Amino acid sequence: MGNHRTITTGKTDWCTECGHPPLGSDGQLWHLIITQGFVGAALYVAFFVGAIRRHWPDRSPIGLAGVLVMLLVLLYMFVYDGLVTPLSLYLISFALLWRNAHA
């Protein structure tokens, strides 16, 4: 039986389960719009935009890396989901930014 993890690249008459899942249809933004609505998605984006705006002047290594993570969250949310492990790492990065700003 084939599935999206097999080496075949498309559906055939004998293997209707073969093929790739649609790329780009499972991003975090789309997930948020479906589950939380446009307001929830806007608040999610506003959180990371606010973090970037607040920590942009920080030129320490932690500040630069943390702002880069926040920028990449906004870039990758169109294609990749950010549930469980990625979201935990995003928030740990934000916590390090916050701690670095208050140190």
Disulfide bonds with the S-S distance in Angstrom:
Cys15-Cys18 1.86
